[in-house]
Amino acid sequence: MKKYLVKRLLQIVPVIFIITFVVFVLVYMAGDPVALMLPEDSSESDREALRAALGLNDPFVVQYFRFLADLSQGNFGTSFKYSQEALPLVLERLPATFELATASMIVATIMSIPLGIYSARKRNSLVDLFITSGSVLGKAMPNFWLGILLILLFAVNMELFPVSGRDGLSNLILPALTLGTGVAAEMTRLVRSSMLEILNQDYIRTARSKGLSNSMVVYKHAFRNSLNPVITIMGVQISHLVAGALVTESVFSWPGLGLLLVQAVNGRDMAVVQAAVLVIAVLVILINLIIDLIYRLLDPRIHYS
């Protein structure tokens, strides 16, 4: 296990290096940030002076290695919109994004596991068809469209929940439902297929032949052994929730990392864009590593080399 962990941590280094290069190239190609930092009536000499001060006139390679040197010190630059360092600004928004991602995953788990198990138990029935069709529909619905529908229904017409902000639990319900529905749809199908595969195993038939109740067979034997692929998709979806909450946070004005990144892209605040993308990338890598380690805890038969 220790060797595997060290190997995975070492593999993170070139991945992060590649990500930094891609991010820098995209930012480098995005245009001249001086045009946004100075007023439109500024003179060309002022623009050239600012470019020289920022090192934008240096060759690409020089700028990139300067960027890496700054990163090694935790310096992502300063946001010209907020007039503060980019990394602390990004880290300030992380708790809100984690809160939304956690609530969305709770909603998805509560919805998907019972529905997936019940659908597998009632295979090829009308209930199974209804649940399967609903999961396909839930996966096909865009988050922004579902979010707008929920706002119109529960916030505008029924006035049960607030439209935006992060002032309490009531503000979290609609964004969590919006973001969790798509995850629940995918997890429901996976739970169903995993349960169907396990229920056809010989040891399940043996357990039933011993006179165990159907509930005991399904929940103690079948479901426990079907958890590995479910944990896999949960890990992937957690990464997607953290990295892909941009639209949902924008719809509900949720003050998280996604909303900050959208605003930074629209305003070409490149220091914030770089910091946000790299932080999200590191989080996704670490979440995937944690999920791999959880496999070992769930199934001792798994050995890492």
N, C-alpha and C positions, 0 to 999 in steps of 0.2 A: 504493500500500500504506500509506504513512504517513497519508494523508488518511483512509483507511478505518479505520485503527487509532485515530486521534484521534476519529473519529466514533463508533466503538463504545465507546470509553472515556467519551465524553460521554453516551452513551445509558445507561451504567451508573448515572449519578447519579440520575435520576428513578426508576429501578427500585429502587435501594437506599432512596430516600426512601419509596416506596410500601410496601416491605417493613417498614421501621421503623414506619410507621403501623399496618399490619396487626398486627404483633407487639405493639405497645403496646396496641392496642384489645383483642386477645385476652387479654393479661395483665390489663388494666384490668377486663375482664368476668369474670375467673376467680374473683374473691372477695376477701375481706379478708385480706391476708397477716399482719396483726397477730394474728389468731386462732391462727396457727401459731407465731408468734414468741414469744408469751407463754404461760405455763402456764394451764391451764383455770380455776384458782382465782384468777386475777388480777382486780383490781377494774376497773370500767368507767372510773374516772379514770385508771388506768394505761394502759388501752387508748387512751383519747382522747389522753393525753400522747404516746404512741408514734406515733399517727397524725399528730399535729401535728408531731412531730419529723421524720417521714418525708415530710411534705408531702402526705399522702393526703387531707387535707381541702380542698385547693385544687381549683379547677375543672379539668375535663378538659384544656382547652386549655393552662392553665398547667403542668400536670403533663407534658403532651406536649412542650412546648417546653423544659422543664427536662430532660426525657429526651434531646432532641436536643442540647442544650448539653453534657450529660455525655458523649454519644456522640462529639461532636467532639473531646473530650479523651481518648477511649479509656476512659472510665469507664462501665462497665455496672452498677455497683453492687457490693454485697458479698453473697456467699452466706451466708445465716444458718445453713445446715447445716454448711458447711466453715469458716466464719469467715475467709474470704479473698476477695480480689477475684475477680469472676466471669470476666473475660476471661483472665487468666493460668491460671485453673483449666481453662478450655475449651481453651486452646492447649496445655496439658500433655497433654491427651488426644488431640490431633490425630495425633501420630506413630503411635500404636497403630491408629487408624482408617485412616490412609494405608497402613500395613503390611498390614492385612487387605484393604483394597481392591485394593492392588497384587497381592497373592498371589491373590486371587479372579479378577482380570482375567487373570493369567498362566494360571491353571487353565482359565478360559473360552476363552482364545485357543488353548491347546494342544488342547483338546477340539473346538472348533467349526470351526476352519479346515480341518484334515484331513477331518473328517466332512462338512463342507459341500461341499468340492471333490469328494470321492469320491462323495457322493450325486448331485452334478450330472453327473459322468462316467457314473454308472450309472442315469441317469434312467429312471423307471418300472419299475425292477427290484425284486426282493424286498429287496435291500439298501437301495435308496432308500426303499422303504416302511417298512422297519424304522427307519432313521435319522430319517425324517420323523415317524413315530409317537413315537419316543423323545424328539424335541425338543418335541413338543406336550405329552407327559407331563411332561418336565422343567420346562417353563414353567408347567404347571398346579399342580405341587406347591408348597405353601406352604413357605417357608424354615424356619419353626419345626418343622414336621412332619418335614421331611427331616433337620434338625439332631438332633431327638430320635431318629430311626431310626439315624443314624450313631453317636450316643452309645451307644445300646443295643447296636449290633452291634460297633463297634470299640473302645469304651471299657469297656463293662460285660462283654460276653460274651467278647470276644477279648483284652481288656486290652492293646491295642496303643498307644493314645493316651490322654493325660490328658483329663479331662472339661472342665476350665476353667482359667483363668489365662493368663498370657503369660510363660512362663518359658523358651521356646525354640522351635525349629522344630516339634517334636512337638505343641505347643499350637496351632500355626497351621494344621495340615493339615485338621482337621475343620471349623473355621469357614470356611476358604477353599473347601473342597469344597461346603459348604452354600450359601455365598453365590455361588459361581461357577457352580453348576449351572444356575440359572435364566438367568443371562447367557449361558452357553454354548448353551442351548436356543434363545434368540432369535437369537444370532449365527449359529448353524448354518443356520437357515432363511434368513437374509439372505444368507449366503455362497452357499448353494445357488441362490437365485433370481438373485443378481447374476451368478454364473458362467453360469447357463443363458442369461441375456440376452446376455452377452458371447460365448458360444460360438456363437450364431446370427448374429453379425456377419459382414459380407463379408470383412473382413481376416483373420478366423480361417480361413475357408474358403480364402482365398488362401495363407495360411501352410501349410495342410495340402497344398494342391496343389503347393507347392514341394518337398514331400518331407520337411518337418520332422517329427520324431518327435512322437507324441501328448503325451509328457511336456513337451517343449519348448514346444509350442503351449499347453498348459494352464497351466503354471507361469510361463513367461516372458512370454507375450503375454496370455492371458486373465486370469489371476489378478491381475497387476499392474494391469490396467485396470479390474478390479472392486473395487479397494481403496477408492475414495471413499465409497460407501455403507457399507462395512464400518467405515471410520474414523469415519463419522458415528455409527453405532450404538455403537461403542466409546466415543466421547466422551460420548454420552448415558448409557451404562451406567456409565461411571466416575462420572459425577455421581450416578447412582442408588446406586452402591455406597457413595459417601461419605455421601450423605444418607439412604440407606435401610437402613443396617446396624444399625438399632436392635434389631430382633427377634433377629438372629443374635448380636449382641454380648450381648444379655440371656440367650439360651439358653446360651451358652458362658462367660458372665461375663468376656467380653473387655473389658479396661479401656480402652475407646475412648470417642469422643465420643457414640456412640449410646447406650451404657449410661449415661453421665453424664446425657444428656438425658432418658432414661426415668426415672431416679431423681429428677431435678429436677422433672419433671412430676408424678410420684407424690407428691413431698414439697412441691409448690407452691413450689419455690425459684425464684422468678420472675426473679431477676437472672441465674441460670445459664441458664434457658430462653431469655431474650432474647439473651444472648451467644451461645449455641449455635446458635440459629436464624439469627441474622444472619451468623455466621461460615460456616455451611453455605451460606447464600444467596450470599455473596460467592464462595465456592469454586466453586459451580456456575456462576456467571456467568463467572468467570475460565477455568474448564475449557472452557466453550463457546467462548469467545473464542480460546483456544489451538487448539482443533480447527479453527475457521475458518481460522486462519493455516496450519495444517498442510496444508489443502487445496491451498493455493498451492504448497507445496513438492512435493507429490505430483503435481500436474497444473499445469504452467506455463501451460496454456491458460486457466486461470481468472484473471480480472482483477476486482479490486475497485474500485468507484467510490464 
